Amino acid sequence: MIKLGVTSCLMYPDPDRTYFTPKYLCYLERDMARYLYRPNVLPILIPDLVSEELADFLAQMDGFVFQGGSDLAPETYEEKPIGRWLGDAYRDEYELKILDYAIKNDKPVFGICRGFQVMNVYFGGTLYQDIGTQRPELESHRDAVLYDQINHPIILEEGKLLDRLHQNEDNQMVNTVHHQAVKDLGENLEVLATSPDGLIEAFQWTKAEEGKVIGVQWHPEFFHNSKTPLMDAEKVYTHFLSFC
């Protein structure tokens, strides 16, 4: 059985919330859970433990998935906020500790949306805090109402891993649910795909085997819900699991 550690989405005490009002919550989005589970693969939510307990917990995992959610705090990549996008510095610290463990212990890593951005920052890269503000000439990559029904084609780097995995597919469309994006690419990250307007959509770490440490900006776990056909969501995940 593959034990797949999944980083938590976090919620904090909120006096306006009618349940668990003073409590901290760790949770896993349902589509993500259903996407990751398969026979012989057990997704396990990584709780927000103190450091000593966290290290023991992580040592039992065969691979790691970093899921989507809140923005990264600009301070995490040594910038100041340019607007209202303050991000979640607490979750940044929690996830960067887990990613540091994974990299230093040669564990497989799959980053999705926010997880992709966390990986870029870990390897020394930076982000656009808000695409619409900093790159207004680009297409919109997020709509709060349409959410996972927005999509666009991607350009797969010829001959690279994702191009080979999807070489028999005519449809190379993905969803887009993000307003932050990679600005400066992290060290030793190789671009695997871009959007038509030039944003980086996927990369892998070149210090590991192809696809062992990989991230995508889109949400493959939402593909099943799309009203228009998208590319095969299983191929990159199946390849990642081969390392776990």
Secondary structure as UniProt FT lines:
FT   STRAND          2..7
FT   STRAND          9..11
FT   TURN            15..16
FT   TURN            21..22
FT   STRAND          25..27
FT   HELIX           30..36
FT   TURN            39..40
FT   STRAND          41..46
FT   HELIX           51..58
FT   TURN            59..60
FT   STRAND          63..66
FT   HELIX           74..77
FT   HELIX           89..104
FT   TURN            105..106
FT   STRAND          109..112
FT   HELIX           114..122
FT   TURN            123..124
FT   STRAND          127..128
FT   HELIX           131..134
FT   TURN            136..137
FT   TURN            144..146
FT   HELIX           147..149
FT   STRAND          151..153
FT   STRAND          155..156
FT   TURN            158..159
FT   HELIX           161..165
FT   TURN            166..168
FT   STRAND          173..175
FT   STRAND          181..182
FT   TURN            187..188
FT   STRAND          189..194
FT   TURN            196..197
FT   STRAND          200..205
FT   TURN            206..207
FT   TURN            210..212
FT   STRAND          213..216
FT   HELIX           220..225
FT   HELIX           234..241
FT   TURN            242..243
//
